[in-house]
Amino acid sequence: MSALLYGRALKAVVWREVLRFTGQRGRFVAALVRPLVWLLVFAAGFRAALGVSVQPPYETYITYETYIVPGLLAMVLLFNGMQSSLSMVYDREMGSMRLLLVSPVRREFLLAAKLLAGAAVGILQCFAFLAVAALTGIEVPPAGWLAVVPALLLAGLMLGALGMVLSSTVRQLENFAGVMNFVIFPTFFLSSALYPLWKMRESSEILWTICAANPFTHAVELIRFALYGQVGWEALGWVSLATLVFLGLSFWAYNPAKGLMARKAGAGEG
């Protein structure tokens, strides 16, 4: 296959995702309102419990509102990844997914293009949230706006790949909402998005172990370090590994001959 053909396929997949997102204004508003509610309302309660400032692995103390910004950015990417995967369930029900997977372009390339498009949309939502948060007095170092882009991209790919794996296990569109809630809230709360891990360890060693093993925690830490111009190497390693694992599972799951799609087809025929 020529590079031109793959370029056209990538452009088509990305453009389709962008058009779908721009046509869903409620999705964009929800992506902004949800983290802003956490930032402006719930932050007050958590700050009262944890203190007015938090000492992260940086040189200075920061306010609690600033501390949770990376977690809220990861929340935006998490919800966006699940919404993008929800569209795959819809495409499968409508039959367009089958047409996409039997195209002459390699299936893995199409799935990766879908993930890249979803991550790009998620990054746009993140920057929109940062812009609105700046109006409320939340300060992020100017260099952090640029340094955080690779971290957001990698975290978006990881969470999008996770959503893609989940979408392959759901046969009907209405069932995916329950799966999303079952995954999103434990993933978010059992992480360092809202509170430092050392605070969790003071409460429960078991919960701390779960939080430390949660890939979402490492995505949050990767974004948190990047916002301050640093590289969280441990977080980078774990997020990269999780991305490769979820990506491999999604490629296998959407393989009509071997993956979960094949098993569902066989079950339907039976």
C-alpha positions in Angstrom: 0.0 0.0 0.0 1.3 3.5 -0.8 1.9 6.2 1.8 -0.6 8.3 0.0 -3.4 5.8 0.6 -2.5 5.6 4.3 -2.3 9.4 4.5 -5.8 9.7 3.0 -7.1 7.1 5.4 -5.6 8.9 8.4 -7.0 12.2 7.2 -10.5 10.7 6.7 -10.5 9.0 10.2 -9.3 12.2 12.0 -11.7 14.4 10.0 -14.6 12.2 10.8 -13.8 12.3 14.5 -13.5 16.1 14.5 -16.8 16.5 12.6 -18.5 14.2 15.0 -17.1 16.1 18.0 -18.0 19.6 16.6 -21.5 18.3 15.9 -22.0 17.4 19.6 -21.8 20.7 21.4 -23.2 19.1 24.5 -20.2 16.8 24.7 -17.8 19.8 24.6 -19.8 21.7 27.3 -19.8 18.6 29.5 -16.1 18.2 29.0 -15.6 21.7 30.5 -18.4 21.8 33.1 -17.5 18.4 34.7 -13.9 19.3 35.8 -14.8 22.9 36.6 -17.4 21.6 39.1 -14.7 19.6 40.8 -12.3 22.5 40.7 -14.6 25.2 42.0 -16.9 23.2 44.3 -15.3 20.0 45.6 -11.9 21.5 45.9 -13.0 23.6 48.8 -14.0 20.5 50.8 -10.8 18.6 50.0 -8.7 21.6 50.7 -10.2 21.9 54.2 -9.4 18.2 54.8 -5.9 18.2 53.4 -4.8 21.8 54.2 -4.3 24.9 52.1 -1.3 23.6 50.2 0.2 20.3 49.0 3.9 19.5 48.7 4.3 17.6 45.4 7.6 16.4 44.1 8.4 19.9 43.0 10.5 22.7 44.5 7.7 24.6 46.1 4.3 24.2 47.7 1.2 24.7 45.5 -2.4 25.3 46.4 -4.7 22.4 46.4 -6.7 23.8 43.4 -3.5 23.9 41.3 -2.6 20.4 42.6 -5.8 18.8 41.2 -5.6 20.4 37.8 -3.5 17.5 36.3 -6.1 15.0 37.7 -8.9 17.0 36.1 -7.1 17.1 32.8 -6.7 13.3 33.0 -10.4 13.2 33.8 -11.2 15.0 30.6 -9.1 12.5 28.6 -10.7 9.6 30.4 -14.2 10.7 29.6 -13.2 11.6 26.0 -11.6 8.2 25.5 -14.8 6.5 26.7 -17.0 8.7 24.5 -14.8 7.9 21.5 -15.2 4.2 22.3 -18.9 4.7 22.6 -19.0 5.8 19.0 -17.3 2.6 18.0 -20.1 0.6 19.6 -22.6 2.7 17.7 -20.6 2.2 14.4 -20.6 -1.6 15.0 -24.4 -1.6 15.5 -24.9 0.5 12.4 -22.6 -1.7 10.3 -20.1 1.0 9.4 -17.4 -0.6 11.6 -17.5 -3.7 9.5 -17.0 -1.6 6.3 -14.1 0.1 8.0 -12.3 -3.0 9.1 -12.5 -4.7 5.7 -11.0 -1.8 3.9 -7.6 -2.3 2.1 -5.8 -0.4 4.8 -4.4 -2.4 7.6 -6.8 -2.8 10.5 -4.1 -1.9 13.1 -3.5 1.4 11.2 -7.2 2.3 11.2 -7.6 1.6 14.9 -4.4 3.6 15.7 -5.7 6.5 13.6 -9.0 6.3 15.5 -7.1 6.5 18.8 -4.9 9.4 17.5 -8.0 11.3 16.4 -9.6 10.8 19.8 -6.5 11.9 21.7 -6.3 15.0 19.5 -9.9 15.9 20.4 -9.1 15.3 24.0 -6.1 17.6 24.0 -8.2 20.4 22.5 -10.7 19.9 25.4 -7.8 20.0 27.9 -6.5 23.3 26.6 -10.0 24.7 26.7 -10.3 23.7 30.3 -6.9 25.2 31.2 -7.9 28.5 29.5 -11.1 28.6 31.6 -9.3 27.6 34.8 -6.8 30.4 34.2 -9.7 32.8 34.4 -10.4 31.6 37.9 -6.9 32.3 39.0 -5.3 28.9 38.5 -1.7 29.5 37.4 0.2 27.1 35.3 3.8 28.0 34.2 3.8 29.3 30.7 6.3 26.6 29.6 4.0 24.0 31.0 1.4 24.7 28.3 3.8 23.4 25.7 5.6 20.7 27.8 2.3 19.1 28.7 1.3 18.3 25.1 3.3 15.0 24.8 2.1 13.9 28.2 -1.5 14.6 27.2 -1.1 12.8 23.9 0.4 9.7 25.5 -2.2 9.6 28.3 -5.0 10.2 25.8 -3.7 7.2 23.7 -3.6 5.0 26.8 -7.1 5.9 27.9 -8.5 5.7 24.4 -7.0 2.2 24.0 -8.5 1.2 27.3 -11.9 2.4 26.1 -11.4 0.6 22.8 -10.8 -2.7 24.6 -13.9 -2.2 26.7 -16.0 -1.4 23.6 -15.0 -4.7 22.0 -16.7 -6.5 25.0 -20.0 -4.7 24.7 -22.6 -5.9 22.1 -25.3 -3.3 22.6 -25.0 0.5 22.8 -27.2 0.8 25.9 -24.9 -1.6 27.9 -21.8 0.5 27.4 -23.0 3.3 29.7 -23.0 0.9 32.6 -19.5 -0.3 31.7 -18.3 3.3 31.5 -19.5 4.1 35.0 -18.1 0.9 36.4 -14.7 1.7 35.0 -14.5 5.6 35.2 -15.3 6.2 38.8 -13.1 3.5 40.4 -10.3 4.5 38.0 -10.6 8.2 38.9 -11.1 7.9 42.7 -8.5 5.2 43.2 -5.7 7.4 41.9 -3.7 10.5 42.8 -6.1 12.8 40.9 -7.6 14.3 44.0 -5.2 13.6 46.8 -1.5 12.6 47.2 -0.8 9.0 47.4 0.9 9.4 50.8 -2.4 10.6 52.2 -4.1 7.5 50.9 -1.3 5.4 52.5 -2.0 7.0 55.8 -5.6 5.8 55.5 -5.2 2.3 54.0 -2.2 0.3 52.8 -4.4 -1.8 50.6 -6.0 1.2 48.9 -2.6 2.8 48.5 -1.4 -0.4 46.7 -4.4 -0.3 44.4 -3.8 3.4 43.6 -0.1 2.9 43.0 -0.9 0.1 40.5 -3.6 2.1 38.7 -2.4 3.2 35.3 -4.5 6.3 35.6 -2.5 7.4 38.6 0.7 7.3 36.4 -1.1 9.2 33.7 -2.0 11.9 36.3 1.6 12.1 37.5 3.0 12.2 34.0 0.7 15.3 33.3 1.5 16.8 36.7 5.3 16.7 36.2 4.9 17.9 32.6 2.9 21.0 33.7 6.0 22.1 35.7 8.5 21.3 32.9 9.7 18.1 34.5 9.7 14.5 33.3 8.2 11.8 35.6 10.3 9.0 34.3 8.6 6.3 36.4 5.2 7.5 35.3 6.4 7.8 31.7 7.5 4.1 31.7 4.3 2.8 33.2 2.0 4.8 30.9 4.0 3.7 27.9 3.8 0.1 29.0 0.0 0.3 29.7 -0.5 2.0 26.3 1.3 -0.8 24.5 -0.7 -3.5 26.4 -4.1 -1.9 25.8 -3.2 -1.2 22.2 -2.2 -4.8 21.7 -5.4 -6.0 23.3 -7.5 -3.7 21.2 -5.8 -5.0 18.0 -6.5 -8.5 19.1 -10.1 -7.8 20.2 -11.0 -6.2 16.8 -9.5 -9.0 14.8 -12.5 -10.6 13.0 -10.6 -13.9 12.8 -9.2 -14.3 16.3 -10.4 -11.7 18.7 -13.6 -11.0 20.6 -15.3 -9.8 17.4 -14.9 -13.3 16.0 -16.3 -15.0 19.1 -19.4 -12.7 19.1 -20.0 -13.4 15.5 -19.9 -17.1 16.2 -22.2 -16.7 19.2 -24.6 -14.8 17.0 -24.6 -17.5 14.3 -25.3 -20.1 16.9 
